[in-house]
Amino acid sequence: MSARLCCSLVLSALLLAGCAVPPADQSDISSIQTTAAENNRTQSLRREPSQYELRITEVSNRLRAACVAEAFQPYFRKSACLPNGITEAMLNDRTRITREQRRAAEGVFELTRELNEDTRRIMIETGTPQEARIAEESRTLSDPRIEAMQEGLLKGTLTWGEYNMRRLELFEEIQRRRALLGEED
């Protein structure tokens, strides 16, 4: 996967601020680890990762850690870590946020804002016009919608289902925009 695509995917995921990597089936973990180790060895034989890739990986790892952090589980039980993990049950959830979920959501939202900014900074520092354009577009087009979504959830004006639907719709829109930008290359 190219560094640009990797960064775009990480940014897309981070932009949607709320993300549950489902726990892996324990029986699959060793085979996944073995495959990952083999892939890593093969990859390292080809070339060393760039500073850009290392920094993006660091941001990605922080997101993964947040997705399984105990403090954030009240949020992640209601909304998937990554928007493409949102289930039908989550979309149909008519409940409103509780005090415990609000505390967790506030932490998730704060962390993802920080990760989004880190990702944008990395993208801009690449010096490529397309990366800078994607970073700025995410700040100007996506952030206001994300903030409105988050505020609606936190204030209780949106149900969990409405919030999840908006996250999913925004995620799909971002993916379409990324595909169009990719065609411009």
N, C-alpha and C positions, 0 to 999 in steps of 0.2 A: 504494500500500500504506500502511495507517495506521501511525503511529509505534508503536502498541501491538503490532500484528502483527509489525512489523519487529523490535522488541525481543524479543518472544517467540521468534521464529525464531532470532535471534542467540543468545539465552540457551540455547535447546534445542541448537543446534549446539555452543556452547561447553561446555555441561554434559557432553557426551559425549567431551570431552577427546581428541580425536585425529582429526585430520581430514585426503585429498589431493585438493585441487582438481585434477582432471586438467588437464594442460597443454592450452591451447586449440590447435586445429588452426591452424597459421600462416596458412593461406589464409583463414580466417574472421576473423582478428584485425581487419583493416581495416574489414570490414563491421560487426563488433561495435562497434568504436570509433566509427564513424560513427553507428550507431544510438544508442549511448549518448550521444554528444554532442548529437544531435537531441533525445533524451528529456530530457537535462539542460537544454537551452535552453527547451524547452516547460515543464518543471517550474518553472524559475526565473521564467518569466513569470507563473505562477500565484501563487507565494508564495515567500518566503525560507524556508529550512529553520529549524526551531526549534533552540534550543540542545540540546534532548534528542536530536533527530535527528542533529545534528552529532556529539554525543558517542557515540551508538550507531554511527554510521558509522566513527568513529575506531577503536572497539573491533573492528568488523568488518574494517576494513582491516589491523589488526594480526594478526588471525587469518589472513586471506588471505596475508599476508607469511610467516607461520610455516609455512603449508602448502607453500610452495615453497622454504623456506630449506634450503640444502644440508645443514646440520648435522642437520636433522630427517628427511632422506630415508630413513635406515635404518628408521625407524619407519613412515613413510608408504608405503614399498614393501610393507609388511605389513598396514597398516590405513588405510583411506581417511580423508581429511581430515574429511569429513562422513559420518555414519553411513549416509545414504541412498546413498552411493557405494561401500559395501562390496559386493564382488563374490562370486560363488559360490566362486571360487578362494580368496578370503580366508576365507570361512566354512569351507571344507574343509581349511584349512592345519593340519596336525598337528605342525608344528615348534614348538619352544620358543624363547624369546627368547635372542639371543646377547649377548655383552658390548657390542658396538658398538650393537646395537638398544636395549639397556637404557640406555646413555648418552643416545641420542637420545630415547627414550621419557621418561626423567626430565626432560629439557628441555621436551618437549611438555607433560607433565603440569604442571610448574611454571608454564609460561606460561599454560596454559588455566585453572589455578586463579586466577591473577592476573586474567585477562580475565573470568572468571566473577564475581569480586568487583567488578570495575569495572562490569560490566553490572548487577549487583544494586544497587550504590550508585546508579547512574543511575536505575534503576527506582524505588527507594525515594524518591529526591529529586523524582520527579514529583509526589509528594503524593497520588497516587490510591490508594485502598485496594486495588484489584485488582492494580495493579503491585506494591505492597508484599507482597501475599499470594503472588503468583507468585514473587517473589524469595525470600521466606522458605520457601516450599514447595520450591524448588529446593535451598536450603541444607539443609533438614532431611530431605527425602525422597530426593532424587537424589544428593547428595554422598556419603553413606555407601556407597551402592551403587557409585558411580563409584570411590571410594577402594578398596573391596574388589576391584573388577575390576582396577584398576591394580596393586594389590599382588600379586594372583594372577599377573598377567602378569610383573611384575618379578621375583618369586620363582621363576617357572618352574612354578608349580602349575597354570597355565592354558596351553593351547596358544594359538597365534595365532587359530586357528579358534574356539575356545571364547570367547576374549576378544572377538573380532569379533561373535560371535553375541549375547553379553551386551550389547555396545554397541548393536547393532541393536534388540534387544528393549526396552532401556531407552528408546531414541530413540522407538520406536513408542508405548510407554506414555506418555511425556511428551507426544507429539502428541495422544493421546487425551485426556489430562488438560487440555491447552490448549483443545481443542475444547469440552470440557464447561464450562470456565471461560468461554469465549466465549459459550456459550448462556445463561449466567447474567446477562450484561449486559442 
